[in-house]
Amino acid sequence: MQQKIKESVGVLLAHIIKVDHRDIEKEAPLFCKIMGEDFGCSEEEAKAFLQEAVRKEYDLDAHIAIINQALCEDKLSKFHLLEQLNHIIYSDTISEEDYRFFEKIKEKLFSC
């Protein structure tokens, strides 16, 4: 289950980078730092994961459901995840869509 959570959190964070068409090289250090601190990923592993996540198709709602199921009773971890998501969003120009996306994720995480 830990591997699924790791993948789902990584996809969620990478999603912001992907949909905003951000520079992967510029965003990679923050992404790698978050994945390293929370999941023990090496910089190389996290960077490879980011590059793969940006290239491939995924079902974001399925990944959010995995996170929600794993953290259903753990509100502190949910807030921590939102904080990380916020760091990714604020690492570059913020759009109205970014704000709506953040609110959507917050609603989904606290729906259980």
N, C-alpha and C positions, 0 to 999 in steps of 0.2 A: 504494500500500500504506500509506503514511503516513496518508492520510485514513481508511482502514479501522481502523488501530490507534487513531487519535485517537477515532473514533466508539466503538470497542469499549471503550476505557479509560473514556470518558465514561459509557457505559451502565453499566459495572461500578460506577463510583463513585456514579452516580445511583441505582442499584438499592438501595443501603443507605438512601438518603433516602426512596425510594418505599416500600419494604416496611415501614419503621419508621414511616411516616406522619409524617415530620418536617416541620417548618415550612420550606418552600422558601426563603423570604426569609432566615431565620436561617442556613440551611446554604449559601446561594449564595456568600457571600464566600470560604469555604474552597474550595468546588468551583471557583470562578472563579480563585482563586489557583493551584491545582494545574494546571488546564487552561492557564492563562496561562504558567506556568513551563515546563511540559513540551511544550506544543504551540503556544505563541505566540498563543493565543486572546485576543481582547479581552474585557473584562469583559462587554460586551453580548452578544457571540457565545456565551460560555460560559453566561451566565445563560439565554439563549434555548434553548440546547441542553439545559440542565438541565430547564427547564420542559417542553420537548417530550418528553424522555426519561421524565419522571415521568408524563406523560399517555398515552403510546403503549404498545402491546404490543411486546415484543421477545423474541428467543430468547437468553437469557443464556448458555446453553451454547455457542451458535454464536459469540458475542462472545468468550467465554473461549478458544475454539479458535483464533480469529484472533490473539488476544494470544499464546497459547502458541506458535503457529506462527512468529510474527514474532520472538519472544524466546527461541526454543528453546535456543539456545546462549549466551544472554546472562543469566547468573544475577544479575549485579549489577543489571540493569534489572528483573528479576523481584522482587528484594528491595526495590528502590525503589518499585515498584508496590504491593507489600504494605504498605510503610510509608505510602504515600498512602491506601490503603484503611483502614489502621488509624487514620489521622488523621480520616477521615470517620466511622468507627465511634465513636471516642472523643469526637467533637465534641458528643455528646448522651448521653442515658442508654443504657447498654449492657445488652443482654439476653443471655441464654444462646443465643438463636438467632443473634445477631450473632457470637458466638464460634464457633459451629458453621459459620456461613457463611464466616468468615475461614479456618478450617481447611480447609474444602472447596475454597476458591479456592487456597490454598497447595498442597494436594495436586495439584490439576489443573495448576497452573503448573509444578510440578516433576516432572511425569509423563513428559516427553519426554527 
